[in-house]
Amino acid sequence: MNFLRTRRHSEQYKWWVLTCTSLGMLLATVNSGTLIIALPDLERSLHTTLLQLVWVILVYMIVSTVLVLTAGRLSDLFGRKNAYVLGFLLFSLASLGAGFSGSGTQLILWRVLQGVGGAFLFANAAALVTDAFPKEELGLAMGTNTMVAAIGLVIGPVLGGGLVAIAWPWVFWFNVPLGLLGCVWGSLVLHEMARRDEQRGLDLLGTSAYVVGLTGLVLALSKGGLSGWSGSLVLGGFAAAVVLLPLFVLIERRGRSPMLDLTLFENKLFSAASAAAFINGLARFALMFLFVFYFQGPQGQSPIMAGVELAPMAIGMLFSSPISGVIADRHGSRGLAAAGMLVTAASLAAMTTLQAHSAYWQSGVWLGLLGIGSGMFNSPNTAAMMGVVPVHRRGIAAGSRVMLQNTGAVISIAFVMAVVTAAVPKNVLFKIFSGVASGLSARQLDPFIANMHMALWVLCVVSLVGAVVSMLRPAHVAQVEWRGLEEAA
């Protein structure tokens, strides 16, 4: 009787967990979409520089990327429920403060706090789901979370356009009730299922090396495209990255309580899937950032219409993610993840045919195809990674996955920014990035479009590399084998 009662409770609990983690994914993706669509309005309202405007996005990603492993480590030590609820609370408080920002600098500081909250959410979502679901259903669960994220990506840009029409602070204030709801819901439904890691300690030295090294690299890339590559800040940033990022790996290899547990990467499936996650972030993440300025700049669309026109990418993810998760559970994830990267590469190559005044159906089709490829890759790859990790290390493993994917995403945005701004006159750039490019001639827009094509070709090649890496990893373990292992245990 006790066994049946426990099993029944477990069957119910896993769906409660999924609702909570899905709410976290919805909050993160809606916030991302609403903010990106509002960037041209922020540039006009707060009189930011182009570099500040880019760093409103980048600083959040850097902080959440660097701290996600520390957050994962803290959750393994002190409990995932408390860490996840704390993430909702910090995100809500930072969103409230961000709406009152009077300058680009103030907004960037509030985004730092948002990044801390985001780190706790990102580090624990996959771990909570993996704790609650059996391995043979993990792909479905991850696919559902990805599907909810896709819904957020559909809603976010359209909602952002409507909120900007009221006033730009509502882009941030809208997050507050969602975050507080997540706080209350997580407190009510979550409980600890994994035993806490007995090995104590935090890796402050490794964290410091990584944050300074990654910040230096991203600052050098983003500023170099705008101001030239010979400036002292640019050279200093590259120098910090060259010295500190390899030093970080050395620290992690020798530390007693490393931020990044390198022993996880001794598993070939985990290490190859992690590399593929990094490459996917590098290849795909800058696309929404780039197309917001393409739609509002050369195409002259309003924020609301730009949001609507971005929707096909998220709709593609919405349909392909849960289907891919189910297929991966039954037939394995390796081929599916590789196919997703190939579809992404094909869509990126097709995007290089777009011109300043191309008909919308062209960009809509290619964005939809890219969304399908992303959904095919994400949920199977995540399920394969998390399914091979011991229960008490899932917090740090989930953090490792997010750290690598977000590192790729941060570098992606900084790289694309450097490429698209190179050799484009400053007055043209400001008009494109503030959404008032309708008066520019085709000849003035040509350098921006040519740079956009160059960036897309590079991202296409990166996706092809990701497909090769995905195929080189071991096959996903079949659910029959998992059951045999569990029975043997």
Secondary structure, 3 states (H helix, E strand, C coil): CHHHHHHHHHHHHHHHHHHHHHHHHHHHHHHHHHHHHHHHHHHHHHCCCHHHHHHHHHHHHHHHHHHHHHHHHHHHHHCHHHHHHHHHHHHHHHHHHHCCCCCHHHHHHHHHHHHHHHHHHHHHHHHHHHHHCCHHHHHHHHHHHHHHHHHHHHHHHHHHHHHHHHCCCHHHHCHHHHHHHHHHHHHHHCCCCCCCCCCCCCCHHHHHHHHHHHHHHHHHHHHHHHHCCCCHHHHHHHHHHHHHHHHHHHHHHHCCCCCCCHHHHHCHHHHHHHHHHHHHHHHHCHHHHHHHHHHHCCCCCCHHHHHHHHHHHHHHHHHHHHHHHHHHHHHCCHHHHHHHHHHHHHHHHHHCCCCCCCCHHHHHHHHHHHHHHHHHHHHHHHHHHHCCCCHHHHHHHHHHHHHHHHHHHHHHHHHHHHHHHCCCCHHHHHHHHCCCCCCCCHHHHHHHHHHHHHHHHHHHHHHHHHHHHHHHCCCCCCHHHHHHHHHHC
